[in-house]
Structures are given as structure tokens and as C-alpha cells.
Amino acid sequence: MTSIEPTGTINDICVFSDSGLMLLALDGSQIPSYFIPALGPAPKWCSYLENLTEELEEGAQTTIYDDFKFLTKEDLERLNLTNLIGTNLLRAYMHGFFIDYRLYKKAQSLADPFAYDNYIEQRKKEKLETERASRITIKRKLPKVNRVLAARILEDEEAENETKDADGDDIKKKSKKKKALSSDVFKDERFAAMFENKDFEVDELSQEYMSLHPMPSKKQPSLVEEHFEPVMEDIDETSSDSDASEEPQSSEGKILNESSKVKKRSRVPRLYEVKDERHAEAFWNRVSLAKEDALPLGERVAALQDEHQDSRIPNDVKLGPGGSREISFITRSSAKYEEDEEIPHQKRRGIHSLGLKPDRSGFQGRGRGRGRGRGRGRSGGRGRGRGRW
């Protein structure tokens, strides 16, 4: 579809036969010519027109919207750009807006600064998954007797090989640590009967085995599990997805997979955070709060009141959970404190403070008229005042 917009009114059209050249007769001195390749080739006397059209088709033409990004209103809210609606930076179009691509990249980097890092990590995970899928897994047959022990030996051997590969470039130092059993035990004639004869099967539930390998008591949870919460749950999503997608494995493969999962979980460090101040104090004192939490609320409050009475803490101090204390007081300005401090200094030392007894009958001031006015006479007490202290 082609549209022609000449400068004047079209009076007549002349099309060359078997070509795409058109001449228009307008109300003007010049006759405009148009070449449309879709209608046909150019005439022989102006074949250069085809070369021009080919060059124009090969050249990259930037459209109006190449440097713009289309965003909906939800995208603007996610990027915190709703304040730009109605400005020249956004061009409304259909159900959204066009924004400059450079401005969009800046806003995206501010709204999600770790988007590029997440993209790189995702690419790494995809690459690792493709490498794992292309690996050749060797299925080892476990013996009929002592399968758990055989699977444990194979796991230890694989873990030892992994550490050797990781530290292959480093200088190996001699260690006095005993080497773990390897898969050569299955081929050794001295231990071959252990994995063939049922008389040598290890019973992990027997009393002798329990005495040599004591298991930790599972009656009470540890203080760490009681007073702390895990920050990150180490869930291996890739392994679970792969196990779900694969076909049902044999019993040997299941034993190996379960033991490898347990070993991987033990290697990954776990992070914990304390629940609150109450649990922090209990963990510091190595005390369990299971019995206290089992009590009803009324008994717990009564126990706190008894502790408050037994301790030498003032009555205006309230005890809180986790060893916290609460006290209420009224604040005063610094000027009032200064006035209170100046009052005792301004008081004069009285008779009681000096240890004297007031005896008005035996005391006479200096002067006439029973201590009134000035005079020459003296009495038992010397004083310059008017008969008063």
C-alpha cells in the first residue's frame, strides 16, 4: 500500500507500460514523477532507479520508536515514575506511555539495583544445570549385605576425591589423620565375605552397636532450636526437581541419594537469630523455657510478682521479660534542679545546728532598755545586734 501526496491537485496520471514509473499532471509548471517498485521494474532508459531503491532498502532506517520504551501504568508505578504523567517525558499512546530508553534504564537501575547481578546468577545456574545434564553418571551396584555401610564408604571416597581436586594445586602436607575406607575394600579378599555372607551383616539396632555408636537423645530439643530461629532454610530445589523428573530409581540409588543429601546439608553452615530478649537471657543461663511456656498466663504473672517481692528492687520498678526493667518518672527542667540545689546553701546555721540552747531570760543585748537601743553596759553575752541573734 502506497500513498502519494502531491503539492497540487491531480489532473491526470500517466503510467509507463510494464513499469512502476508514474507521471502526474498537476496545476503547476513541473510534472512530478514517482517510481513504485511494487507495480513493476524501472524502464530501460532510467534503470538507475532500481539501484537507488535497493540501496535505500539495505540502509537501516531508524523509526520513531526505536529509542523509546513502551510502559504501562503498572510499570510506571513499579519504577516510581507516576509523577511524570502529563509531562513531556512521557508520550501517551493507547493503553500506556512511551518513555526515553535512557531514562528508563536509569529508573530501572534505581528501582532494582541488583537486577544485573540476579541476571548473571540466573545465567550461571542455567549453565550449571546444562553441564549437569550432560554429565555421565556411573551407577555403582551395592552389595546385597551391608548396603548402608557400602553406601557410606562410597560417599566418603567421593568427598575425599572432591577435596583432593580442590586442593590439587596447593602443597600437600603430611597429616596424621587416618584415611577413610575406599572402594577397594569390596575387592579385598579379607573383607569380601563381609558384603556377601549374611552372618556378617551389621545390625544397627543391636545393643552392642548402640554401645559403640551412641546416638544423641531426641527426647528434648536443643537450646539452640528452642531459643533461636533459622534465618535461611537450606533447601536444595535443583536436586528435588531433578529427582521428581527422573524415573523411579532402584533401592541402591535411593540409599546413595539420601545419604548424599544428608551429607550436603551437614556441610552447609546454618544461620540463626534469637527470638527475643527473654529467650536470649534463658540461653545465656542455659535454661529451657518449655515448662514455663506450658503454664497458663495467670500462673506466669504470679511467678513474676513473687520474683519481684523476693528481690531487693524498689516497688516503682517493674520487671519485664528477658530481665528488662521498667520505671516511670516525671521530667523537670534544669532551672528547677538548680533552685533545689541552692536552697540548702542559702539557709543560715541556726542554734540547733550549733548545739546551743536558746535562753532568752539570761541573755541581754548590748544597750539600754533591756536590749533595745545602744548602750555601754555589757552582760554575759557579747553581741552587736539589737538583742537578737
C-alpha positions in Angstrom: 0.0 0.0 0.0 1.5 3.3 -1.1 0.1 6.8 -0.6 1.1 9.8 -2.8 0.6 13.3 -1.6 1.5 15.8 -4.4 1.7 19.6 -3.9 -1.3 20.3 -6.0 -4.5 18.9 -7.5 -4.0 15.9 -9.7 -5.5 16.4 -13.2 -4.2 13.3 -14.9 -1.9 10.2 -14.3 0.4 8.6 -16.9 1.9 5.1 -16.1 4.5 3.6 -18.4 3.5 0.2 -19.5 5.1 -2.8 -17.7 6.9 -0.5 -15.3 6.4 1.2 -11.9 7.1 4.8 -13.2 4.3 7.3 -12.9 3.9 10.9 -14.1 1.3 13.2 -12.6 -0.2 16.2 -14.3 -0.8 19.0 -11.7 -1.8 22.6 -11.7 1.8 23.7 -11.9 4.8 24.2 -14.2 6.6 20.9 -13.2 5.4 17.4 -13.7 6.4 15.2 -10.7 7.4 11.6 -11.3 7.1 8.7 -8.9 8.6 5.2 -9.0 6.9 2.3 -7.2 8.8 -1.0 -7.4 5.8 -3.0 -6.3 4.0 -2.1 -9.6 6.9 -3.1 -11.8 10.5 -2.6 -12.7 12.0 0.7 -13.9 12.1 1.5 -17.7 15.4 0.7 -19.5 16.2 4.4 -20.1 16.1 5.0 -16.2 17.4 1.7 -14.8 19.4 3.5 -12.1 16.1 3.9 -10.2 16.3 0.3 -9.2 19.8 0.7 -7.8 18.6 3.6 -5.7 15.7 1.7 -4.2 18.0 -1.3 -3.4 20.4 1.0 -1.5 17.5 2.5 0.4 16.2 -0.9 1.4 19.7 -2.1 2.6 20.2 1.0 4.7 19.0 0.8 8.3 16.2 3.2 8.9 15.6 4.2 12.5 11.9 4.5 13.2 10.4 7.0 15.6 10.0 4.5 18.5 13.5 2.8 18.4 14.8 5.0 21.2 11.7 4.7 23.3 10.3 2.1 25.6 6.6 1.4 26.0 5.4 1.2 29.6 2.0 0.6 31.1 0.7 2.4 34.2 1.6 -0.6 36.4 5.2 -0.4 35.1 5.3 3.3 36.0 4.2 2.6 39.5 6.8 -0.1 39.9 9.5 2.3 38.7 8.1 5.2 40.8 7.6 7.4 37.6 3.9 8.2 38.1 4.8 11.8 38.8 6.0 12.2 35.1 2.5 11.6 33.8 1.4 14.7 31.9 4.9 16.0 31.2 6.9 16.0 28.0 9.0 13.0 29.2 6.0 10.6 28.7 4.0 10.3 25.5 0.6 8.8 25.9 -0.1 6.1 23.4 -3.1 3.6 23.6 -3.1 1.9 27.0 0.4 3.1 28.1 3.2 5.6 27.6 6.4 6.0 25.6 9.5 7.0 27.6 13.1 7.6 26.5 15.1 4.4 26.8 18.0 6.1 28.6 15.6 7.5 31.2 14.0 4.0 31.5 17.4 2.3 32.2 18.3 4.9 34.9 14.9 4.4 36.6 15.2 0.7 36.4 18.7 0.7 38.0 17.4 2.9 40.8 14.3 0.7 41.4 16.2 -2.6 41.2 19.9 -2.1 41.6 20.7 -5.8 41.8 18.8 -6.8 38.6 22.0 -7.3 36.6 23.6 -9.4 39.4 20.4 -11.5 39.6 20.6 -12.0 35.8 24.2 -13.1 36.0 23.4 -15.6 38.8 20.5 -17.0 36.8 22.7 -17.5 33.8 25.3 -19.3 35.9 22.6 -21.6 37.3 21.3 -22.4 33.8 24.8 -23.1 32.7 25.5 -25.4 35.6 22.2 -27.3 35.0 23.1 -27.9 31.4 26.5 -29.2 32.4 25.0 -31.5 35.0 22.6 -32.8 32.4 25.4 -33.6 30.0 27.5 -35.5 32.7 27.8 -39.2 32.6 26.8 -40.7 35.9 28.3 -44.0 36.9 25.8 -46.3 38.6 27.6 -48.5 41.1 26.0 -51.7 42.3 25.8 -52.1 46.0 26.3 -55.5 47.6 23.3 -57.4 49.0 24.7 -57.4 52.5 25.6 -54.2 54.5 24.3 -51.9 51.8 24.2 -48.9 54.2 27.8 -49.4 55.1 28.8 -49.8 51.5 27.0 -46.6 50.5 28.7 -44.7 53.4 32.1 -45.9 52.2 31.4 -44.7 48.6 30.3 -41.3 49.9 33.4 -40.8 52.0 35.6 -41.7 49.0 33.8 -39.2 46.7 34.1 -36.5 49.3 37.8 -37.2 49.7 38.3 -37.1 45.9 36.5 -33.7 45.8 38.8 -32.2 48.4 41.8 -33.6 46.6 40.7 -31.9 43.4 40.0 -28.6 45.1 43.5 -28.6 46.8 45.4 -30.1 43.9 47.4 -27.0 43.2 48.4 -26.4 46.8 51.3 -28.1 48.6 50.1 -31.2 50.4 51.2 -31.5 54.0 51.5 -34.8 55.8 48.7 -35.4 58.2 48.4 -37.9 60.9 44.6 -38.3 60.2 43.5 -41.8 59.4 42.5 -42.4 55.8 38.9 -43.4 55.2 37.9 -46.7 53.7 37.8 -46.8 49.9 36.0 -49.0 47.3 39.0 -51.3 47.3 37.5 -53.0 50.4 34.9 -54.7 48.1 37.7 -56.3 46.1 39.9 -57.3 49.0 39.7 -61.0 49.9 39.9 -60.3 53.6 36.7 -58.2 53.6 34.8 -59.7 50.7 32.8 -62.0 52.9 31.6 -59.0 54.9 29.5 -57.9 51.9 28.5 -61.4 50.8 27.8 -63.5 53.8 24.7 -62.6 55.9 26.3 -63.7 59.1 28.5 -60.6 58.9 25.6 -58.2 58.5 25.7 -55.2 60.9 22.6 -54.8 63.0 22.4 -51.1 63.9 19.6 -51.7 66.4 21.6 -54.2 68.5 22.8 -53.3 71.9 26.5 -53.8 71.0 26.2 -51.4 68.1 24.4 -48.8 70.2 27.1 -49.0 72.9 29.9 -48.4 70.3 27.9 -45.8 68.3 25.8 -43.9 70.8 23.0 -41.8 69.2 22.2 -38.3 70.6 19.0 -38.2 72.7 16.0 -37.0 70.8 13.7 -36.6 73.8 14.3 -32.9 74.4 15.2 -30.3 71.7 18.4 -28.5 72.0 18.6 -25.0 73.4 19.6 -23.6 70.0 16.5 -24.9 68.4 14.3 -23.6 71.3 15.7 -20.1 71.7 16.8 -19.4 68.0 15.1 -19.3 64.7 16.9 -20.3 61.4 17.5 -17.3 59.1 17.9 -19.3 55.9 16.5 -22.8 55.2 18.9 -24.8 53.1 16.5 -26.4 50.7 18.1 -27.9 47.6 15.5 -27.1 44.9 17.5 -28.3 42.0 18.0 -31.8 43.5 14.3 -32.1 44.3 13.2 -31.0 40.8 15.7 -33.5 39.2 14.6 -36.3 41.4 10.9 -35.6 40.6 11.6 -35.6 36.9 13.6 -38.8 36.8 12.2 -42.2 36.7 11.8 -44.2 39.9 15.3 -45.4 40.9 16.4 -48.7 42.4 16.9 -49.1 46.1 20.7 -48.8 45.7 20.3 -45.4 44.1 17.8 -44.2 46.7 20.2 -45.1 49.5 23.1 -43.2 47.8 20.9 -40.2 47.1 19.6 -40.0 50.7 23.0 -40.3 52.2 24.4 -37.7 49.9 21.6 -35.2 50.7 22.3 -35.6 54.5 26.0 -35.0 53.9 25.4 -31.9 51.8 23.1 -30.5 54.5 25.7 -31.0 57.2 28.3 -29.2 55.1 26.3 -26.0 54.6 26.6 -23.5 57.5 23.3 -22.5 59.1 22.5 -19.0 60.4 20.2 -18.4 63.4 18.8 -15.4 65.1 17.5 -15.1 68.7 13.7 -14.9 69.1 13.6 -12.2 71.8 15.3 -10.9 74.9 13.5 -13.5 77.1 15.0 -16.4 75.1 18.4 -14.7 75.0 18.6 -14.5 78.8 17.4 -18.1 79.1 20.0 -19.3 76.6 22.7 -17.3 78.5 21.7 -19.1 81.7 21.4 -22.4 79.8 17.7 -22.8 80.9 14.8 -24.2 79.0 11.5 -22.3 78.8 9.4 -25.2 77.8 7.9 -25.8 81.2 7.3 -22.1 81.8 5.5 -21.7 78.4 3.3 -24.7 79.2 1.9 -22.8 82.3 -1.2 -20.7 81.9 -0.9 -16.9 81.7 -2.2 -16.3 85.3 0.4 -18.6 86.9 3.2 -16.9 84.9 2.2 -13.4 86.1 2.0 -14.6 89.7 5.5 -16.1 89.4 6.8 -12.8 88.1 5.2 -11.0 91.1 6.8 -13.4 93.5 10.2 -12.8 92.0 9.7 -9.1 92.3 8.9 -9.4 96.0 11.8 -11.7 96.8 14.3 -9.4 95.0 15.5 -6.1 96.6 14.1 -4.0 93.8 12.0 -0.9 94.7 8.3 -1.1 94.2 8.2 1.5 91.4 10.4 -0.7 89.2 8.5 -3.2 87.1 10.1 -6.5 85.9 9.7 -7.4 82.3 10.5 -10.4 80.1 14.2 -11.1 79.4 15.4 -9.4 82.5 14.2 -5.9 81.4 13.2 -3.3 83.9 10.6 -0.5 83.7 10.4 2.7 85.8 8.2 5.8 85.4 9.3 9.3 86.4 8.4 12.9 85.8 10.9 15.1 84.0 11.7 18.6 85.3 13.6 21.5 83.7 17.2 22.2 84.7 16.3 25.5 86.3 14.2 23.7 89.0 17.1 21.4 89.8 19.4 24.5 90.3 16.8 26.1 92.6 16.6 22.9 94.7 20.4 22.8 95.0 20.7 26.5 96.0 18.1 26.3 98.9 20.2 24.3 101.4 23.2 26.6 100.8 21.2 29.7 101.5 19.9 28.6 104.9 21.9 30.1 107.8 23.2 27.9 110.6 20.7 28.1 113.4 21.1 27.5 117.2 20.1 23.9 116.9 22.8 23.2 114.3 25.4 24.8 116.6 24.3 22.7 119.6 23.3 25.8 121.7 20.1 26.1 123.7 18.1 29.3 123.3 17.9 31.1 126.7 16.1 34.4 126.3 15.9 35.2 130.0 19.7 35.1 130.7 20.7 36.9 127.6 20.8 40.7 127.4 21.8 42.6 124.4 24.2 45.5 124.4 22.4 48.7 125.1 19.6 50.2 127.2 16.1 49.3 127.6 16.5 45.5 128.0 18.4 45.1 124.9 16.7 47.8 122.9 18.9 50.5 121.5 22.6 51.1 122.0 24.3 51.4 125.5 27.6 51.0 127.2 26.7 48.2 129.6 27.8 44.7 129.0 26.4 41.4 130.1 27.2 37.8 129.9 26.8 37.7 126.1 28.6 39.9 123.6 26.6 41.0 120.6 26.4 43.9 118.3 22.9 43.3 117.3 19.7 44.7 118.7 19.1 42.0 121.2 18.7 39.2 118.7 20.7 36.5 117.0 
